[in-house]
Amino acid sequence: MRTIRKKIWPEYFDLVTSGKKKFELRLADFDIAEGDTMVLEEWDPKTGQYTGRKLEVVATLVRKTKDQKFWSTDEVEKYGFQIIQIEPKSND
């Protein structure tokens, strides 16, 4: 298992620490596998410096895509992509 360090902007850091954001959308320019640890280091783009806050998370699912086959190039160009986080609905 590896440990990978990545910058994360404050607004996203707060969403991860609160538990609301449970995914990362990243450029696939590094190797990561399920079980690897990511150290998310808060980076302030306004100051160009790290804030000192860090959070360790574990990659539980990794999917990479480059040439998806679900939609035509025209559809992707027109609509783009969206990431949707889902969880099972509780029966409360």
PDB file of N, CA, C and O in Angstrom:
ATOM      1  N   MET A   1       0.836  -1.176   0.000  1.00  0.00           N
ATOM      2  CA  MET A   1       0.000   0.000   0.000  1.00  0.00           C
ATOM      3  C   MET A   1       0.887   1.248   0.000  1.00  0.00           C
ATOM      4  O   MET A   1       1.927   1.301   0.657  1.00  0.00           O
ATOM      5  N   ARG A   2       0.442   2.230  -0.749  1.00  0.00           N
ATOM      6  CA  ARG A   2       1.196   3.474  -0.867  1.00  0.00           C
ATOM      7  C   ARG A   2       0.516   4.603  -0.093  1.00  0.00           C
ATOM      8  O   ARG A   2      -0.658   4.525   0.270  1.00  0.00           O
ATOM      9  N   THR A   3       1.292   5.643   0.141  1.00  0.00           N
ATOM     10  CA  THR A   3       0.767   6.892   0.671  1.00  0.00           C
ATOM     11  C   THR A   3       1.049   7.965  -0.364  1.00  0.00           C
ATOM     12  O   THR A   3       2.188   8.159  -0.788  1.00  0.00           O
ATOM     13  N   ILE A   4      -0.004   8.655  -0.761  1.00  0.00           N
ATOM     14  CA  ILE A   4       0.092   9.677  -1.801  1.00  0.00           C
ATOM     15  C   ILE A   4      -0.358  11.008  -1.200  1.00  0.00           C
ATOM     16  O   ILE A   4      -1.410  11.082  -0.566  1.00  0.00           O
ATOM     17  N   ARG A   5       0.429  12.041  -1.396  1.00  0.00           N
ATOM     18  CA  ARG A   5       0.088  13.372  -0.883  1.00  0.00           C
ATOM     19  C   ARG A   5      -0.476  14.217  -2.014  1.00  0.00           C
ATOM     20  O   ARG A   5       0.091  14.272  -3.106  1.00  0.00           O
ATOM     21  N   LYS A   6      -1.602  14.876  -1.741  1.00  0.00           N
ATOM     22  CA  LYS A   6      -2.245  15.721  -2.742  1.00  0.00           C
ATOM     23  C   LYS A   6      -2.754  17.003  -2.098  1.00  0.00           C
ATOM     24  O   LYS A   6      -3.203  17.004  -0.952  1.00  0.00           O
ATOM     25  N   LYS A   7      -2.677  18.086  -2.851  1.00  0.00           N
ATOM     26  CA  LYS A   7      -3.255  19.361  -2.429  1.00  0.00           C
ATOM     27  C   LYS A   7      -4.772  19.275  -2.540  1.00  0.00           C
ATOM     28  O   LYS A   7      -5.313  18.557  -3.381  1.00  0.00           O
ATOM     29  N   ILE A   8      -5.443  20.025  -1.670  1.00  0.00           N
ATOM     30  CA  ILE A   8      -6.894  20.156  -1.759  1.00  0.00           C
ATOM     31  C   ILE A   8      -7.269  21.565  -1.306  1.00  0.00           C
ATOM     32  O   ILE A   8      -6.774  22.039  -0.283  1.00  0.00           O
ATOM     33  N   TRP A   9      -8.124  22.222  -2.046  1.00  0.00           N
ATOM     34  CA  TRP A   9      -8.543  23.589  -1.725  1.00  0.00           C
ATOM     35  C   TRP A   9      -9.434  23.594  -0.487  1.00  0.00           C
ATOM     36  O   TRP A   9     -10.119  22.607  -0.220  1.00  0.00           O
ATOM     37  N   PRO A  10      -9.436  24.695   0.274  1.00  0.00           N
ATOM     38  CA  PRO A  10     -10.180  24.763   1.540  1.00  0.00           C
ATOM     39  C   PRO A  10     -11.654  24.370   1.442  1.00  0.00           C
ATOM     40  O   PRO A  10     -12.152  23.645   2.303  1.00  0.00           O
ATOM     41  N   GLU A  11     -12.353  24.832   0.418  1.00  0.00           N
ATOM     42  CA  GLU A  11     -13.784  24.513   0.325  1.00  0.00           C
ATOM     43  C   GLU A  11     -14.026  23.015   0.199  1.00  0.00           C
ATOM     44  O   GLU A  11     -15.019  22.505   0.718  1.00  0.00           O
ATOM     45  N   TYR A  12     -13.138  22.310  -0.478  1.00  0.00           N
ATOM     46  CA  TYR A  12     -13.281  20.865  -0.639  1.00  0.00           C
ATOM     47  C   TYR A  12     -12.769  20.127   0.595  1.00  0.00           C
ATOM     48  O   TYR A  12     -13.321  19.095   0.978  1.00  0.00           O
ATOM     49  N   PHE A  13     -11.721  20.653   1.213  1.00  0.00           N
ATOM     50  CA  PHE A  13     -11.204  20.070   2.448  1.00  0.00           C
ATOM     51  C   PHE A  13     -12.308  20.039   3.499  1.00  0.00           C
ATOM     52  O   PHE A  13     -12.514  19.022   4.162  1.00  0.00           O
ATOM     53  N   ASP A  14     -13.015  21.154   3.648  1.00  0.00           N
ATOM     54  CA  ASP A  14     -14.099  21.227   4.635  1.00  0.00           C
ATOM     55  C   ASP A  14     -15.215  20.233   4.335  1.00  0.00           C
ATOM     56  O   ASP A  14     -15.770  19.630   5.253  1.00  0.00           O
ATOM     57  N   LEU A  15     -15.546  20.057   3.063  1.00  0.00           N
ATOM     58  CA  LEU A  15     -16.589  19.089   2.694  1.00  0.00           C
ATOM     59  C   LEU A  15     -16.160  17.657   2.992  1.00  0.00           C
ATOM     60  O   LEU A  15     -16.982  16.840   3.408  1.00  0.00           O
ATOM     61  N   VAL A  16     -14.879  17.342   2.783  1.00  0.00           N
ATOM     62  CA  VAL A  16     -14.384  15.999   3.093  1.00  0.00           C
ATOM     63  C   VAL A  16     -14.379  15.782   4.600  1.00  0.00           C
ATOM     64  O   VAL A  16     -14.834  14.743   5.079  1.00  0.00           O
ATOM     65  N   THR A  17     -13.869  16.754   5.350  1.00  0.00           N
ATOM     66  CA  THR A  17     -13.798  16.578   6.802  1.00  0.00           C
ATOM     67  C   THR A  17     -15.182  16.484   7.440  1.00  0.00           C
ATOM     68  O   THR A  17     -15.346  15.818   8.462  1.00  0.00           O
ATOM     69  N   SER A  18     -16.176  17.141   6.850  1.00  0.00           N
ATOM     70  CA  SER A  18     -17.539  17.074   7.394  1.00  0.00           C
ATOM     71  C   SER A  18     -18.227  15.748   7.066  1.00  0.00           C
ATOM     72  O   SER A  18     -19.243  15.404   7.670  1.00  0.00           O
ATOM     73  N   GLY A  19     -17.668  15.009   6.107  1.00  0.00           N
ATOM     74  CA  GLY A  19     -18.271  13.741   5.699  1.00  0.00           C
ATOM     75  C   GLY A  19     -19.245  13.881   4.548  1.00  0.00           C
ATOM     76  O   GLY A  19     -19.782  12.883   4.067  1.00  0.00           O
ATOM     77  N   LYS A  20     -19.481  15.103   4.099  1.00  0.00           N
ATOM     78  CA  LYS A  20     -20.437  15.322   3.012  1.00  0.00           C
ATOM     79  C   LYS A  20     -19.871  14.909   1.656  1.00  0.00           C
ATOM     80  O   LYS A  20     -20.595  14.377   0.815  1.00  0.00           O
ATOM     81  N   LYS A  21     -18.587  15.152   1.445  1.00  0.00           N
ATOM     82  CA  LYS A  21     -17.934  14.812   0.169  1.00  0.00           C
ATOM     83  C   LYS A  21     -17.156  13.516   0.352  1.00  0.00           C
ATOM     84  O   LYS A  21     -16.237  13.443   1.168  1.00  0.00           O
ATOM     85  N   LYS A  22     -17.530  12.496  -0.414  1.00  0.00           N
ATOM     86  CA  LYS A  22     -16.931  11.171  -0.268  1.00  0.00           C
ATOM     87  C   LYS A  22     -16.305  10.687  -1.562  1.00  0.00           C
ATOM     88  O   LYS A  22     -16.235   9.484  -1.814  1.00  0.00           O
ATOM     89  N   PHE A  23     -15.852  11.619  -2.379  1.00  0.00           N
ATOM     90  CA  PHE A  23     -15.214  11.259  -3.637  1.00  0.00           C
ATOM     91  C   PHE A  23     -14.165  12.304  -3.967  1.00  0.00           C
ATOM     92  O   PHE A  23     -14.195  13.411  -3.430  1.00  0.00           O
ATOM     93  N   GLU A  24     -13.251  11.962  -4.834  1.00  0.00           N
ATOM     94  CA  GLU A  24     -12.265  12.894  -5.358  1.00  0.00           C
ATOM     95  C   GLU A  24     -12.251  12.758  -6.869  1.00  0.00           C
ATOM     96  O   GLU A  24     -12.173  11.648  -7.396  1.00  0.00           O
ATOM     97  N   LEU A  25     -12.326  13.854  -7.551  1.00  0.00           N
ATOM     98  CA  LEU A  25     -12.161  13.879  -8.996  1.00  0.00           C
ATOM     99  C   LEU A  25     -10.764  14.430  -9.235  1.00  0.00           C
ATOM    100  O   LEU A  25     -10.488  15.586  -8.916  1.00  0.00           O
ATOM    101  N   ARG A  26      -9.890  13.615  -9.788  1.00  0.00           N
ATOM    102  CA  ARG A  26      -8.494  13.991  -9.985  1.00  0.00           C
ATOM    103  C   ARG A  26      -8.048  13.627 -11.386  1.00  0.00           C
ATOM    104  O   ARG A  26      -8.526  12.660 -11.980  1.00  0.00           O
ATOM    105  N   LEU A  27      -7.132  14.412 -11.898  1.00  0.00           N
ATOM    106  CA  LEU A  27      -6.465  14.059 -13.139  1.00  0.00           C
ATOM    107  C   LEU A  27      -5.698  12.767 -12.877  1.00  0.00           C
ATOM    108  O   LEU A  27      -5.027  12.647 -11.852  1.00  0.00           O
ATOM    109  N   ALA A  28      -5.786  11.815 -13.774  1.00  0.00           N
ATOM    110  CA  ALA A  28      -5.157  10.505 -13.572  1.00  0.00           C
ATOM    111  C   ALA A  28      -3.677  10.557 -13.949  1.00  0.00           C
ATOM    112  O   ALA A  28      -3.201   9.747 -14.744  1.00  0.00           O
ATOM    113  N   ASP A  29      -2.961  11.512 -13.374  1.00  0.00           N
ATOM    114  CA  ASP A  29      -1.533  11.668 -13.675  1.00  0.00           C
ATOM    115  C   ASP A  29      -0.648  11.047 -12.602  1.00  0.00           C
ATOM    116  O   ASP A  29       0.549  11.327 -12.538  1.00  0.00           O
ATOM    117  N   PHE A  30      -1.245  10.197 -11.753  1.00  0.00           N
ATOM    118  CA  PHE A  30      -0.490   9.482 -10.727  1.00  0.00           C
ATOM    119  C   PHE A  30      -1.134   8.125 -10.514  1.00  0.00           C
ATOM    120  O   PHE A  30      -2.309   7.929 -10.823  1.00  0.00           O
ATOM    121  N   ASP A  31      -0.359   7.188  -9.984  1.00  0.00           N
ATOM    122  CA  ASP A  31      -0.871   5.852  -9.718  1.00  0.00           C
ATOM    123  C   ASP A  31      -1.476   5.798  -8.321  1.00  0.00           C
ATOM    124  O   ASP A  31      -0.885   6.277  -7.352  1.00  0.00           O
ATOM    125  N   ILE A  32      -2.649   5.212  -8.237  1.00  0.00           N
ATOM    126  CA  ILE A  32      -3.312   4.973  -6.958  1.00  0.00           C
ATOM    127  C   ILE A  32      -4.146   3.710  -7.107  1.00  0.00           C
ATOM    128  O   ILE A  32      -4.693   3.440  -8.176  1.00  0.00           O
ATOM    129  N   ALA A  33      -4.237   2.954  -6.046  1.00  0.00           N
ATOM    130  CA  ALA A  33      -5.001   1.708  -6.066  1.00  0.00           C
ATOM    131  C   ALA A  33      -5.862   1.636  -4.816  1.00  0.00           C
ATOM    132  O   ALA A  33      -5.602   2.324  -3.828  1.00  0.00           O
ATOM    133  N   GLU A  34      -6.880   0.807  -4.868  1.00  0.00           N
ATOM    134  CA  GLU A  34      -7.726   0.602  -3.707  1.00  0.00           C
ATOM    135  C   GLU A  34      -6.852   0.161  -2.540  1.00  0.00           C
ATOM    136  O   GLU A  34      -5.998  -0.714  -2.684  1.00  0.00           O
ATOM    137  N   GLY A  35      -7.076   0.776  -1.388  1.00  0.00           N
ATOM    138  CA  GLY A  35      -6.295   0.477  -0.195  1.00  0.00           C
ATOM    139  C   GLY A  35      -5.180   1.478   0.053  1.00  0.00           C
ATOM    140  O   GLY A  35      -4.662   1.558   1.166  1.00  0.00           O
ATOM    141  N   ASP A  36      -4.800   2.245  -0.966  1.00  0.00           N
ATOM    142  CA  ASP A  36      -3.772   3.273  -0.782  1.00  0.00           C
ATOM    143  C   ASP A  36      -4.324   4.406   0.077  1.00  0.00           C
ATOM    144  O   ASP A  36      -5.528   4.661   0.101  1.00  0.00           O
ATOM    145  N   THR A  37      -3.428   5.069   0.772  1.00  0.00           N
ATOM    146  CA  THR A  37      -3.782   6.216   1.598  1.00  0.00           C
ATOM    147  C   THR A  37      -3.463   7.496   0.854  1.00  0.00           C
ATOM    148  O   THR A  37      -2.387   7.638   0.274  1.00  0.00           O
ATOM    149  N   MET A  38      -4.398   8.420   0.875  1.00  0.00           N
ATOM    150  CA  MET A  38      -4.142   9.762   0.355  1.00  0.00           C
ATOM    151  C   MET A  38      -4.084  10.714   1.544  1.00  0.00           C
ATOM    152  O   MET A  38      -4.968  10.717   2.400  1.00  0.00           O
ATOM    153  N   VAL A  39      -3.035  11.514   1.580  1.00  0.00           N
ATOM    154  CA  VAL A  39      -2.943  12.572   2.574  1.00  0.00           C
ATOM    155  C   VAL A  39      -3.363  13.845   1.849  1.00  0.00           C
ATOM    156  O   VAL A  39      -2.641  14.354   0.992  1.00  0.00           O
ATOM    157  N   LEU A  40      -4.531  14.347   2.204  1.00  0.00           N
ATOM    158  CA  LEU A  40      -5.053  15.563   1.589  1.00  0.00           C
ATOM    159  C   LEU A  40      -4.545  16.739   2.415  1.00  0.00           C
ATOM    160  O   LEU A  40      -4.888  16.887   3.588  1.00  0.00           O
ATOM    161  N   GLU A  41      -3.722  17.571   1.781  1.00  0.00           N
ATOM    162  CA  GLU A  41      -3.116  18.711   2.455  1.00  0.00           C
ATOM    163  C   GLU A  41      -3.775  19.991   1.944  1.00  0.00           C
ATOM    164  O   GLU A  41      -3.699  20.319   0.760  1.00  0.00           O
ATOM    165  N   GLU A  42      -4.421  20.700   2.861  1.00  0.00           N
ATOM    166  CA  GLU A  42      -5.152  21.894   2.468  1.00  0.00           C
ATOM    167  C   GLU A  42      -4.203  22.947   1.892  1.00  0.00           C
ATOM    168  O   GLU A  42      -3.192  23.303   2.498  1.00  0.00           O
ATOM    169  N   TRP A  43      -4.562  23.428   0.709  1.00  0.00           N
ATOM    170  CA  TRP A  43      -3.776  24.410  -0.040  1.00  0.00           C
ATOM    171  C   TRP A  43      -4.668  25.601  -0.346  1.00  0.00           C
ATOM    172  O   TRP A  43      -5.748  25.446  -0.916  1.00  0.00           O
ATOM    173  N   ASP A  44      -4.219  26.778   0.030  1.00  0.00           N
ATOM    174  CA  ASP A  44      -4.998  27.982  -0.225  1.00  0.00           C
ATOM    175  C   ASP A  44      -4.534  28.605  -1.540  1.00  0.00           C
ATOM    176  O   ASP A  44      -3.425  29.135  -1.613  1.00  0.00           O
ATOM    177  N   PRO A  45      -5.373  28.546  -2.584  1.00  0.00           N
ATOM    178  CA  PRO A  45      -4.955  29.078  -3.881  1.00  0.00           C
ATOM    179  C   PRO A  45      -4.793  30.605  -3.868  1.00  0.00           C
ATOM    180  O   PRO A  45      -4.116  31.165  -4.731  1.00  0.00           O
ATOM    181  N   LYS A  46      -5.414  31.272  -2.892  1.00  0.00           N
ATOM    182  CA  LYS A  46      -5.289  32.732  -2.813  1.00  0.00           C
ATOM    183  C   LYS A  46      -3.907  33.153  -2.306  1.00  0.00           C
ATOM    184  O   LYS A  46      -3.336  34.143  -2.763  1.00  0.00           O
ATOM    185  N   THR A  47      -3.383  32.378  -1.353  1.00  0.00           N
ATOM    186  CA  THR A  47      -2.067  32.712  -0.795  1.00  0.00           C
ATOM    187  C   THR A  47      -0.942  31.921  -1.447  1.00  0.00           C
ATOM    188  O   THR A  47       0.229  32.287  -1.349  1.00  0.00           O
ATOM    189  N   GLY A  48      -1.318  30.817  -2.122  1.00  0.00           N
ATOM    190  CA  GLY A  48      -0.304  29.954  -2.727  1.00  0.00           C
ATOM    191  C   GLY A  48       0.504  29.190  -1.697  1.00  0.00           C
ATOM    192  O   GLY A  48       1.672  28.868  -1.915  1.00  0.00           O
ATOM    193  N   GLN A  49      -0.147  28.898  -0.546  1.00  0.00           N
ATOM    194  CA  GLN A  49       0.554  28.201   0.536  1.00  0.00           C
ATOM    195  C   GLN A  49      -0.340  27.133   1.159  1.00  0.00           C
ATOM    196  O   GLN A  49      -1.567  27.188   1.082  1.00  0.00           O
ATOM    197  N   TYR A  50       0.330  26.153   1.784  1.00  0.00           N
ATOM    198  CA  TYR A  50      -0.393  25.160   2.567  1.00  0.00           C
ATOM    199  C   TYR A  50      -0.879  25.814   3.858  1.00  0.00           C
ATOM    200  O   TYR A  50      -0.208  26.692   4.401  1.00  0.00           O
ATOM    201  N   THR A  51      -2.050  25.387   4.351  1.00  0.00           N
ATOM    202  CA  THR A  51      -2.597  25.941   5.588  1.00  0.00           C
ATOM    203  C   THR A  51      -2.098  25.193   6.819  1.00  0.00           C
ATOM    204  O   THR A  51      -2.161  25.713   7.933  1.00  0.00           O
ATOM    205  N   GLY A  52      -1.601  23.976   6.620  1.00  0.00           N
ATOM    206  CA  GLY A  52      -1.162  23.150   7.739  1.00  0.00           C
ATOM    207  C   GLY A  52      -2.168  22.074   8.105  1.00  0.00           C
ATOM    208  O   GLY A  52      -1.847  21.149   8.851  1.00  0.00           O
ATOM    209  N   ARG A  53      -3.391  22.188   7.582  1.00  0.00           N
ATOM    210  CA  ARG A  53      -4.383  21.145   7.875  1.00  0.00           C
ATOM    211  C   ARG A  53      -4.197  19.978   6.913  1.00  0.00           C
ATOM    212  O   ARG A  53      -3.987  20.167   5.714  1.00  0.00           O
ATOM    213  N   LYS A  54      -4.278  18.761   7.467  1.00  0.00           N
ATOM    214  CA  LYS A  54      -4.119  17.532   6.680  1.00  0.00           C
ATOM    215  C   LYS A  54      -5.181  16.536   7.108  1.00  0.00           C
ATOM    216  O   LYS A  54      -5.674  16.561   8.236  1.00  0.00           O
ATOM    217  N   LEU A  55      -5.519  15.656   6.173  1.00  0.00           N
ATOM    218  CA  LEU A  55      -6.489  14.599   6.458  1.00  0.00           C
ATOM    219  C   LEU A  55      -6.079  13.355   5.683  1.00  0.00           C
ATOM    220  O   LEU A  55      -5.828  13.422   4.480  1.00  0.00           O
ATOM    221  N   GLU A  56      -6.011  12.217   6.373  1.00  0.00           N
ATOM    222  CA  GLU A  56      -5.715  10.950   5.704  1.00  0.00           C
ATOM    223  C   GLU A  56      -7.014  10.256   5.347  1.00  0.00           C
ATOM    224  O   GLU A  56      -7.911  10.119   6.178  1.00  0.00           O
ATOM    225  N   VAL A  57      -7.104   9.816   4.092  1.00  0.00           N
ATOM    226  CA  VAL A  57      -8.263   9.063   3.618  1.00  0.00           C
ATOM    227  C   VAL A  57      -7.758   7.815   2.900  1.00  0.00           C
ATOM    228  O   VAL A  57      -6.610   7.766   2.458  1.00  0.00           O
ATOM    229  N   VAL A  58      -8.612   6.820   2.788  1.00  0.00           N
ATOM    230  CA  VAL A  58      -8.257   5.574   2.114  1.00  0.00           C
ATOM    231  C   VAL A  58      -9.046   5.469   0.822  1.00  0.00           C
ATOM    232  O   VAL A  58     -10.251   5.718   0.809  1.00  0.00           O
ATOM    233  N   ALA A  59      -8.384   5.107  -0.254  1.00  0.00           N
ATOM    234  CA  ALA A  59      -9.053   4.887  -1.542  1.00  0.00           C
ATOM    235  C   ALA A  59      -9.795   3.552  -1.468  1.00  0.00           C
ATOM    236  O   ALA A  59      -9.173   2.498  -1.340  1.00  0.00           O
ATOM    237  N   THR A  60     -11.110   3.603  -1.550  1.00  0.00           N
ATOM    238  CA  THR A  60     -11.906   2.375  -1.473  1.00  0.00           C
ATOM    239  C   THR A  60     -12.383   1.903  -2.842  1.00  0.00           C
ATOM    240  O   THR A  60     -12.767   0.746  -3.009  1.00  0.00           O
ATOM    241  N   LEU A  61     -12.357   2.807  -3.819  1.00  0.00           N
ATOM    242  CA  LEU A  61     -12.725   2.454  -5.182  1.00  0.00           C
ATOM    243  C   LEU A  61     -12.010   3.419  -6.114  1.00  0.00           C
ATOM    244  O   LEU A  61     -12.044   4.631  -5.901  1.00  0.00           O
ATOM    245  N   VAL A  62     -11.363   2.887  -7.144  1.00  0.00           N
ATOM    246  CA  VAL A  62     -10.658   3.727  -8.116  1.00  0.00           C
ATOM    247  C   VAL A  62     -11.127   3.322  -9.510  1.00  0.00           C
ATOM    248  O   VAL A  62     -11.043   2.152  -9.882  1.00  0.00           O
ATOM    249  N   ARG A  63     -11.610   4.271 -10.262  1.00  0.00           N
ATOM    250  CA  ARG A  63     -12.009   4.038 -11.646  1.00  0.00           C
ATOM    251  C   ARG A  63     -11.395   5.129 -12.498  1.00  0.00           C
ATOM    252  O   ARG A  63     -11.501   6.312 -12.175  1.00  0.00           O
ATOM    253  N   LYS A  64     -10.764   4.739 -13.571  1.00  0.00           N
ATOM    254  CA  LYS A  64     -10.164   5.696 -14.495  1.00  0.00           C
ATOM    255  C   LYS A  64     -10.881   5.606 -15.830  1.00  0.00           C
ATOM    256  O   LYS A  64     -11.311   4.530 -16.245  1.00  0.00           O
ATOM    257  N   THR A  65     -11.003   6.722 -16.484  1.00  0.00           N
ATOM    258  CA  THR A  65     -11.624   6.723 -17.790  1.00  0.00           C
ATOM    259  C   THR A  65     -10.930   7.733 -18.676  1.00  0.00           C
ATOM    260  O   THR A  65     -10.484   8.786 -18.219  1.00  0.00           O
ATOM    261  N   LYS A  66     -10.849   7.409 -19.901  1.00  0.00           N
ATOM    262  CA  LYS A  66     -10.288   8.318 -20.895  1.00  0.00           C
ATOM    263  C   LYS A  66     -11.215   8.340 -22.090  1.00  0.00           C
ATOM    264  O   LYS A  66     -11.704   9.393 -22.502  1.00  0.00           O
ATOM    265  N   ASP A  67     -11.443   7.196 -22.624  1.00  0.00           N
ATOM    266  CA  ASP A  67     -12.316   7.069 -23.787  1.00  0.00           C
ATOM    267  C   ASP A  67     -13.564   6.295 -23.380  1.00  0.00           C
ATOM    268  O   ASP A  67     -13.655   5.084 -23.580  1.00  0.00           O
ATOM    269  N   GLN A  68     -14.522   7.017 -22.806  1.00  0.00           N
ATOM    270  CA  GLN A  68     -15.753   6.359 -22.397  1.00  0.00           C
ATOM    271  C   GLN A  68     -16.557   5.967 -23.630  1.00  0.00           C
ATOM    272  O   GLN A  68     -16.443   6.606 -24.676  1.00  0.00           O
ATOM    273  N   LYS A  69     -17.342   4.954 -23.515  1.00  0.00           N
ATOM    274  CA  LYS A  69     -18.098   4.429 -24.656  1.00  0.00           C
ATOM    275  C   LYS A  69     -19.600   4.627 -24.517  1.00  0.00           C
ATOM    276  O   LYS A  69     -20.361   4.153 -25.360  1.00  0.00           O
ATOM    277  N   PHE A  70     -20.043   5.319 -23.468  1.00  0.00           N
ATOM    278  CA  PHE A  70     -21.467   5.438 -23.214  1.00  0.00           C
ATOM    279  C   PHE A  70     -22.147   6.512 -24.055  1.00  0.00           C
ATOM    280  O   PHE A  70     -23.300   6.354 -24.456  1.00  0.00           O
ATOM    281  N   TRP A  71     -21.431   7.606 -24.323  1.00  0.00           N
ATOM    282  CA  TRP A  71     -22.030   8.728 -25.026  1.00  0.00           C
ATOM    283  C   TRP A  71     -21.165   9.130 -26.208  1.00  0.00           C
ATOM    284  O   TRP A  71     -19.959   8.888 -26.225  1.00  0.00           O
ATOM    285  N   SER A  72     -21.792   9.738 -27.181  1.00  0.00           N
ATOM    286  CA  SER A  72     -21.045  10.197 -28.350  1.00  0.00           C
ATOM    287  C   SER A  72     -20.214  11.426 -27.984  1.00  0.00           C
ATOM    288  O   SER A  72     -20.495  12.103 -26.995  1.00  0.00           O
ATOM    289  N   THR A  73     -19.199  11.705 -28.781  1.00  0.00           N
ATOM    290  CA  THR A  73     -18.365  12.883 -28.581  1.00  0.00           C
ATOM    291  C   THR A  73     -19.209  14.153 -28.623  1.00  0.00           C
ATOM    292  O   THR A  73     -18.966  15.085 -27.856  1.00  0.00           O
ATOM    293  N   ASP A  74     -20.201  14.195 -29.516  1.00  0.00           N
ATOM    294  CA  ASP A  74     -21.086  15.364 -29.610  1.00  0.00           C
ATOM    295  C   ASP A  74     -21.865  15.585 -28.310  1.00  0.00           C
ATOM    296  O   ASP A  74     -22.001  16.718 -27.849  1.00  0.00           O
ATOM    297  N   GLU A  75     -22.380  14.487 -27.719  1.00  0.00           N
ATOM    298  CA  GLU A  75     -23.125  14.619 -26.467  1.00  0.00           C
ATOM    299  C   GLU A  75     -22.222  15.113 -25.328  1.00  0.00           C
ATOM    300  O   GLU A  75     -22.617  15.969 -24.536  1.00  0.00           O
ATOM    301  N   VAL A  76     -21.019  14.566 -25.263  1.00  0.00           N
ATOM    302  CA  VAL A  76     -20.076  14.985 -24.226  1.00  0.00           C
ATOM    303  C   VAL A  76     -19.711  16.454 -24.412  1.00  0.00           C
ATOM    304  O   VAL A  76     -19.651  17.203 -23.437  1.00  0.00           O
ATOM    305  N   GLU A  77     -19.470  16.866 -25.632  1.00  0.00           N
ATOM    306  CA  GLU A  77     -19.142  18.259 -25.916  1.00  0.00           C
ATOM    307  C   GLU A  77     -20.295  19.182 -25.531  1.00  0.00           C
ATOM    308  O   GLU A  77     -20.070  20.269 -24.999  1.00  0.00           O
ATOM    309  N   LYS A  78     -21.529  18.752 -25.798  1.00  0.00           N
ATOM    310  CA  LYS A  78     -22.701  19.578 -25.507  1.00  0.00           C
ATOM    311  C   LYS A  78     -23.009  19.660 -24.014  1.00  0.00           C
ATOM    312  O   LYS A  78     -23.284  20.742 -23.495  1.00  0.00           O
ATOM    313  N   TYR A  79     -22.964  18.512 -23.319  1.00  0.00           N
ATOM    314  CA  TYR A  79     -23.417  18.460 -21.935  1.00  0.00           C
ATOM    315  C   TYR A  79     -22.307  18.360 -20.898  1.00  0.00           C
ATOM    316  O   TYR A  79     -22.500  18.780 -19.757  1.00  0.00           O
ATOM    317  N   GLY A  80     -21.147  17.815 -21.263  1.00  0.00           N
ATOM    318  CA  GLY A  80     -20.095  17.576 -20.283  1.00  0.00           C
ATOM    319  C   GLY A  80     -20.436  16.398 -19.385  1.00  0.00           C
ATOM    320  O   GLY A  80     -21.357  15.634 -19.673  1.00  0.00           O
ATOM    321  N   PHE A  81     -19.702  16.256 -18.309  1.00  0.00           N
ATOM    322  CA  PHE A  81     -19.914  15.178 -17.348  1.00  0.00           C
ATOM    323  C   PHE A  81     -20.375  15.767 -16.031  1.00  0.00           C
ATOM    324  O   PHE A  81     -20.152  16.947 -15.760  1.00  0.00           O
ATOM    325  N   GLN A  82     -21.011  14.956 -15.219  1.00  0.00           N
ATOM    326  CA  GLN A  82     -21.261  15.324 -13.835  1.00  0.00           C
ATOM    327  C   GLN A  82     -20.948  14.117 -12.970  1.00  0.00           C
ATOM    328  O   GLN A  82     -21.131  12.974 -13.388  1.00  0.00           O
ATOM    329  N   ILE A  83     -20.483  14.378 -11.781  1.00  0.00           N
ATOM    330  CA  ILE A  83     -20.176  13.321 -10.827  1.00  0.00           C
ATOM    331  C   ILE A  83     -21.308  13.317  -9.820  1.00  0.00           C
ATOM    332  O   ILE A  83     -21.655  14.366  -9.278  1.00  0.00           O
ATOM    333  N   ILE A  84     -21.884  12.171  -9.563  1.00  0.00           N
ATOM    334  CA  ILE A  84     -22.993  12.073  -8.625  1.00  0.00           C
ATOM    335  C   ILE A  84     -22.601  11.076  -7.545  1.00  0.00           C
ATOM    336  O   ILE A  84     -22.330   9.906  -7.818  1.00  0.00           O
ATOM    337  N   GLN A  85     -22.579  11.559  -6.342  1.00  0.00           N
ATOM    338  CA  GLN A  85     -22.300  10.673  -5.208  1.00  0.00           C
ATOM    339  C   GLN A  85     -23.608  10.030  -4.790  1.00  0.00           C
ATOM    340  O   GLN A  85     -24.621  10.719  -4.674  1.00  0.00           O
ATOM    341  N   ILE A  86     -23.611   8.750  -4.566  1.00  0.00           N
ATOM    342  CA  ILE A  86     -24.836   8.065  -4.153  1.00  0.00           C
ATOM    343  C   ILE A  86     -24.588   7.217  -2.917  1.00  0.00           C
ATOM    344  O   ILE A  86     -23.475   6.745  -2.687  1.00  0.00           O
ATOM    345  N   GLU A  87     -25.622   7.031  -2.135  1.00  0.00           N
ATOM    346  CA  GLU A  87     -25.601   6.155  -0.993  1.00  0.00           C
ATOM    347  C   GLU A  87     -26.933   5.434  -0.944  1.00  0.00           C
ATOM    348  O   GLU A  87     -27.935   5.964  -1.425  1.00  0.00           O
ATOM    349  N   PRO A  88     -26.970   4.249  -0.381  1.00  0.00           N
ATOM    350  CA  PRO A  88     -28.252   3.550  -0.249  1.00  0.00           C
ATOM    351  C   PRO A  88     -29.242   4.395   0.554  1.00  0.00           C
ATOM    352  O   PRO A  88     -28.869   5.042   1.533  1.00  0.00           O
ATOM    353  N   LYS A  89     -30.487   4.380   0.136  1.00  0.00           N
ATOM    354  CA  LYS A  89     -31.530   5.119   0.835  1.00  0.00           C
ATOM    355  C   LYS A  89     -31.936   4.344   2.081  1.00  0.00           C
ATOM    356  O   LYS A  89     -32.181   3.139   2.027  1.00  0.00           O
ATOM    357  N   SER A  90     -32.004   5.049   3.197  1.00  0.00           N
ATOM    358  CA  SER A  90     -32.383   4.350   4.428  1.00  0.00           C
ATOM    359  C   SER A  90     -33.900   4.172   4.455  1.00  0.00           C
ATOM    360  O   SER A  90     -34.636   4.933   3.827  1.00  0.00           O
ATOM    361  N   ASN A  91     -34.348   3.176   5.177  1.00  0.00           N
ATOM    362  CA  ASN A  91     -35.781   2.880   5.273  1.00  0.00           C
ATOM    363  C   ASN A  91     -36.391   3.446   6.549  1.00  0.00           C
ATOM    364  O   ASN A  91     -37.328   2.871   7.104  1.00  0.00           O
ATOM    365  N   ASP A  92     -35.864   4.560   7.006  1.00  0.00           N
ATOM    366  CA  ASP A  92     -36.356   5.184   8.253  1.00  0.00           C
ATOM    367  C   ASP A  92     -37.724   5.776   8.077  1.00  0.00           C
ATOM    368  O   ASP A  92     -38.281   6.336   9.022  1.00  0.00           O
TER     369      ASP A  92
END
